[in-house]
């Protein structure tokens, strides 16, 4: 068995894969995805010697690039996390997933930001291994070793003392990348990317939103425009509650799934909030902007929506930092906030087949009446 490490650049191999490079008696190759996919076979030696060899080899003219057919069925593949906060490293991991295909890769956590992951393998470093990592990274930062971008900053979060890895399928890797960097043409839009239909948290949030809307919009069969309806998880609940819904969704993939889900029950359009406030209005008893206010470049656009009742949901952090200042400031001439209701508090929640979890920020509903 051979180990194949996909790293963006030479310093990344030192920052995240010392525990693999230090397998002195095993075959290890490094594929530099940010260096024209150069494939460099390392000698049987410790991590420090291998990294110096790698840096020197990468500085010389290329002698070969990696090809998928060079991997054997028992080879072990390692790569950057497709959810890394550094997009170059995340793209490197995504490219490795595509190159390896159906096989699982072990992905370094890298710089995970505010997300936590279900680790499949943890490799605590010895003091000697950690000193090797720090010394080699210092060599790159000072220019003593070739192969580092002069503008590169080495983050302590991405040079851990315990190298942790998660095993993912290609589909899971693409899903994680999408959550971090959507929209991006490098990946297809996964179905239900935020687990609206599978998460107990999201189901509770959507049900609370429906009940709040039902209490705020009087009368049977009221007309309601739901902006940014995504795949229709909330739209379906609103239709079940008796509303005559026009659901808008600019993103084509989401809109097609939305249309299939509520066919014959709701009108579906591609309008943005800006379109709805423009020259082709869609009058309604109420407009619902559920978790979409942070997508608006100018909050004042809601003043032109053809309705007297505006329903807004957002996390409390956004309410306090952006929405309340608007509705109590420039927006106060147009809207009067009738009520504020906490729909769901913040909590931790799983995503992507339970492979990651993060803090969901909760949701607060504002009922706003035109003056």
Long-range contacts (C-beta under 8 A, 24 or more apart in sequence): 1-26, 1-27, 1-72, 1-74, 1-75, 1-76, 2-26, 2-27, 2-28, 2-29, 2-72, 2-75, 2-76, 3-27, 3-28, 3-29, 3-75, 3-76, 3-77, 3-78, 4-28, 4-29, 4-30, 4-31, 4-66, 4-71, 4-75, 4-76, 4-77, 4-78, 5-29, 5-30, 5-31, 5-78, 5-79, 6-31, 6-33, 6-77, 6-78, 6-79, 6-80, 6-92, 6-93, 6-95, 6-96, 6-99, 6-105, 7-31, 7-32, 7-33, 7-79, 7-80, 7-92, 8-32, 8-33, 8-34, 8-80, 8-88, 8-89, 8-92, 9-34, 9-35, 9-147, 9-148, 9-149, 10-35, 10-51, 10-54, 10-55, 10-58, 10-140, 10-145, 10-146, 10-147, 10-148, 11-136, 11-137, 11-140, 11-147, 11-148, 11-152, 11-154, 12-80, 12-89, 12-92, 13-51, 13-54, 14-51, 14-133, 14-136, 14-137, 14-140, 15-133, 15-137, 15-154, 15-158, 15-159, 16-80, 16-108, 16-110, 16-158, 16-159, 16-160, 16-163, 17-78, 17-108, 17-163, 18-47, 18-125, 18-129, 18-130, 18-132, 18-133, 18-163, 19-123, 19-125, 19-129, 19-163, 20-78, 21-47, 21-50, 21-51, 22-46, 22-47, 22-50, 22-129, 22-132, 29-66, 30-54, 31-66, 31-96, 32-58, 33-92, 33-95, 33-96, 34-88, 34-92, 36-62, 36-65, 37-65, 37-66, 38-62, 38-64, 38-65, 38-66, 39-64, 39-65, 39-66, 39-70, 46-132, 47-129, 47-132, 47-133, 48-132, 48-135, 48-136, 51-132, 51-136, 51-145, 52-136, 52-145, 54-147, 55-140, 55-145, 55-146, 55-147, 56-146, 58-146, 58-147, 59-146, 59-147, 66-99, 68-99, 68-100, 68-101, 71-100, 71-103, 76-106, 77-103, 77-104, 77-105, 77-106, 78-105, 78-106, 78-107, 78-108, 78-165, 79-105, 79-106, 79-107, 79-108, 80-107, 80-108, 80-110, 81-107, 81-108, 81-109, 81-110, 81-112, 81-117, 81-166, 81-176, 82-107, 82-168, 82-173, 82-174, 82-176, 82-177, 82-180, 83-112, 83-115, 83-117, 83-176, 83-177, 83-179, 83-180, 83-356, 84-110, 84-111, 84-112, 84-158, 84-180, 85-110, 85-111, 85-112, 85-113, 85-180, 86-110, 86-111, 86-155, 86-158, 87-181, 89-158, 90-177, 90-180, 90-181, 91-177, 91-186, 93-173, 93-177, 94-173, 94-174, 94-177, 94-186, 94-187, 97-168, 97-170, 97-173, 97-174, 98-170, 100-170, 101-170, 102-169, 102-170, 104-167, 104-168, 104-169, 105-167, 105-168, 105-173, 106-165, 106-166, 106-167, 107-165, 107-166, 107-167, 107-168, 107-173, 108-163, 108-164, 108-165, 109-160, 109-164, 109-165, 109-166, 110-158, 111-155, 111-157, 111-158, 112-157, 114-358, 114-359, 115-356, 115-357, 115-358, 116-356, 116-357, 116-358, 117-164, 117-166, 117-355, 117-356, 117-357, 118-166, 118-354, 118-355, 118-356, 119-164, 119-165, 119-166, 120-165, 120-166, 120-167, 121-164, 121-165, 121-166, 121-167, 122-162, 122-163, 122-164, 122-165, 123-162, 123-163, 123-164, 123-165, 124-161, 124-162, 125-161, 125-162, 125-163, 130-161, 133-159, 134-159, 166-355, 168-355, 172-352, 172-353, 172-355, 175-352, 176-352, 176-355, 176-356, 179-351, 179-352, 183-251, 188-253, 189-251, 189-253, 189-254, 191-231, 191-257, 192-231, 192-233, 194-351, 195-349, 195-350, 195-351, 195-352, 196-230, 196-231, 196-233, 196-234, 197-231, 197-233, 199-349, 199-350, 199-351, 201-344, 201-347, 201-349, 201-360, 202-233, 202-349, 202-360, 204-344, 205-343, 205-344, 205-360, 205-363, 206-233, 206-234, 206-237, 207-237, 208-343, 208-344, 208-363, 209-234, 209-237, 209-290, 209-313, 209-343, 209-363, 209-365, 210-234, 210-237, 210-238, 210-241, 212-311, 212-313, 212-341, 212-343, 212-365, 213-238, 213-241, 213-243, 213-286, 213-288, 213-311, 214-241, 216-286, 216-309, 216-311, 216-339, 216-365, 216-367, 217-243, 217-285, 217-286, 217-309, 217-311, 219-285, 222-285, 222-286, 223-283, 223-284, 223-285, 223-286, 224-284, 224-285, 224-286, 224-287, 224-288, 225-276, 225-282, 225-284, 225-286, 225-287, 225-288, 225-305, 225-307, 226-288, 226-290, 227-271, 227-272, 227-273, 227-276, 227-287, 227-288, 227-289, 227-292, 228-273, 228-289, 228-290, 228-291, 228-292, 228-295, 229-254, 229-258, 229-268, 230-254, 230-258, 231-257, 231-258, 231-261, 232-257, 232-258, 232-261, 232-262, 232-266, 234-290, 235-261, 235-262, 235-266, 236-261, 236-262, 236-265, 238-266, 238-288, 239-265, 239-266, 246-282, 246-284, 248-272, 248-275, 248-276, 273-301, 273-302, 273-305, 274-301, 276-305, 276-306, 277-301, 277-302, 277-303, 277-304, 277-305, 278-304, 281-305, 281-306, 282-306, 283-307, 285-309, 286-310, 286-311, 287-311, 288-313, 289-313, 291-315, 291-363, 293-318, 293-322, 293-323, 294-318, 294-322, 299-323, 299-326, 299-330, 299-331, 300-330, 300-331, 302-331, 302-335, 303-331, 303-334, 303-335, 307-370, 308-369, 308-370, 309-367, 309-368, 309-369, 309-370, 310-335, 310-368, 310-369, 310-370, 311-365, 311-366, 311-367, 311-368, 312-365, 312-366, 312-368, 313-343, 313-363, 313-364, 313-365, 313-366, 314-363, 314-364, 314-366, 315-346, 315-361, 315-362, 315-363, 315-364, 316-342, 316-346, 316-361, 316-362, 316-364, 317-361, 318-361, 319-364, 319-366, 323-366, 327-366, 327-368, 333-371, 334-370, 334-371, 335-368, 335-369, 335-370, 335-371, 336-368, 336-369, 336-370, 336-371, 337-366, 337-367, 337-368, 338-367, 338-368, 338-369, 339-366, 339-367, 340-364, 340-365, 340-366, 340-367, 341-365, 341-367
